[in-house]
Amino acid sequence: MPGTPPDTQRGPVPDPAAREDVRGTRAVPEDGSVRAARAAGPEGAVEVRRSSRRRRTVTAYRESGRTVVLIPAAFSRAEEQRWVAQMVAKLQTREERRRRSLGGDDELMARARALSAAHLDGVPQPASVRWVDNQNRRWGSCTPADGTIRLSSRLRAMPEYVVDYVLVHELAHLVEPSHDARFWSLVARYPRAERARGFLEGVEVGAAHGPPLAGDELV
C-alpha cells in the first residue's frame, strides 16, 4: 500500500559488464529494460528490480507487504547485496522512528484532543481514538453516534501533518457528519489541510498508476 516517497540514494558508478542477480533467486523480465529478483529475509519479501535506465540511483519502497528495491542494471552482485541491505535497513529505521513518534492508541487520543482544542475550539471530544489494520480503502473513519474514531495503520508511514489532517477530518465529523460546506469549513481550520489532501491524493494516484509512495527519499 501507499505511504511516503521512496528511499532514493546515489550509488557508485557500476561496472557496465557486471549484470549479476541475487544468488539463489530467479531473474524475471519486467518491461524489457528491467529484471526483477525476489529474496526473503528477516524483514520479509524483498524484490530487486534492475533497470538499464538507472545509472547511479537506488530506490526502495514498500509495496503490498514487500520491499521493492530499484537498482542500476550494471550493479555487480556484491553492490546489489550491499545496497539492498542498506536501503532495507533505512526504511525499517524510518518506519520505527515514525511508530515511536506517533505512539499507540493513548498517544493518538491525546493528539486528537490537542488538535480539537487547537483548531476546533475543543468542541469535538472523541470517546476513543485508535489505530486499526483493516482499513485499506479509507484513511480514517468515525462513528458520531458513539464518538469513536479509527485511523488506518497505513498512516504510520506518512508525515505527521498528514496524520493530523486525517484526525481533524474525523473530529470534524463528530460535529458535522456530512461532507457539507460547514464540515469543510471546520476542516479548513487546520493550516496544512490543503497540503495534506494533496499528499494523500498523490499517494492514491501513485498506487493506481505507478510505484507507491511509501518510504523515504535519499538523494
QUIFEN-V835637 format. One record per pair of residues at least 24 apart in sequence whose C-alpha atoms are under 7 Angstrom apart, sorted by sequence separation. I is the first residue (numbers start at 1). J is the second residue. D is the distance in whole Angstrom. If there is no record, write none. Layout:
BEGIN
i:I j:J d:D
i:I j:J d:D
END
This chain:
BEGIN
i:105 j:129 d:6
i:105 j:130 d:5
i:105 j:131 d:6
i:140 j:166 d:6
i:60 j:87 d:6
i:147 j:174 d:7
i:142 j:170 d:6
i:165 j:193 d:6
i:141 j:170 d:6
i:144 j:173 d:7
i:140 j:170 d:7
i:144 j:174 d:5
i:165 j:196 d:6
i:144 j:177 d:7
i:162 j:196 d:5
i:161 j:196 d:7
i:13 j:55 d:7
i:13 j:56 d:6
i:12 j:56 d:6
i:11 j:56 d:5
i:10 j:56 d:5
i:11 j:57 d:6
i:10 j:57 d:4
i:11 j:58 d:7
i:124 j:171 d:6
i:9 j:57 d:5
i:10 j:58 d:6
i:8 j:57 d:6
i:9 j:58 d:5
i:8 j:58 d:5
i:9 j:59 d:6
i:124 j:174 d:6
i:8 j:59 d:4
i:124 j:175 d:6
i:7 j:59 d:5
i:8 j:60 d:6
i:6 j:59 d:6
i:7 j:60 d:5
i:115 j:168 d:7
i:6 j:60 d:5
i:7 j:61 d:6
i:19 j:73 d:6
i:6 j:61 d:5
i:19 j:74 d:5
i:22 j:77 d:6
i:112 j:167 d:6
i:18 j:74 d:5
i:19 j:75 d:6
i:20 j:76 d:6
i:21 j:77 d:6
i:17 j:74 d:7
i:18 j:75 d:6
i:19 j:76 d:6
i:20 j:77 d:5
i:99 j:156 d:6
i:157 j:214 d:7
i:16 j:74 d:5
i:18 j:76 d:5
i:98 j:156 d:6
i:15 j:74 d:6
i:98 j:157 d:7
i:14 j:74 d:6
i:15 j:75 d:7
i:14 j:75 d:5
i:1 j:63 d:5
i:95 j:157 d:6
i:1 j:64 d:5
i:120 j:186 d:7
i:119 j:189 d:6
i:119 j:190 d:6
i:91 j:215 d:6
i:91 j:216 d:7
i:63 j:212 d:6
i:3 j:154 d:7
i:62 j:214 d:5
i:4 j:157 d:6
i:61 j:214 d:5
i:62 j:215 d:7
i:3 j:157 d:5
i:4 j:158 d:5
i:61 j:215 d:5
i:3 j:158 d:6
i:3 j:203 d:7
i:2 j:203 d:6
i:2 j:207 d:6
i:1 j:207 d:7
i:6 j:213 d:6
i:5 j:213 d:4
i:6 j:214 d:6
i:7 j:215 d:5
i:3 j:212 d:7
i:4 j:213 d:5
i:5 j:214 d:5
i:6 j:215 d:4
i:7 j:216 d:4
i:8 j:217 d:5
i:9 j:218 d:5
i:10 j:219 d:6
i:2 j:212 d:5
i:3 j:213 d:5
i:4 j:214 d:4
i:5 j:215 d:5
i:6 j:216 d:5
i:7 j:217 d:4
i:8 j:218 d:4
i:9 j:219 d:5
i:1 j:212 d:7
i:2 j:213 d:5
i:3 j:214 d:3
i:4 j:215 d:5
i:5 j:216 d:5
i:6 j:217 d:5
i:7 j:218 d:5
i:8 j:219 d:6
i:2 j:214 d:5
i:3 j:215 d:6
i:4 j:216 d:6
i:5 j:217 d:6
END
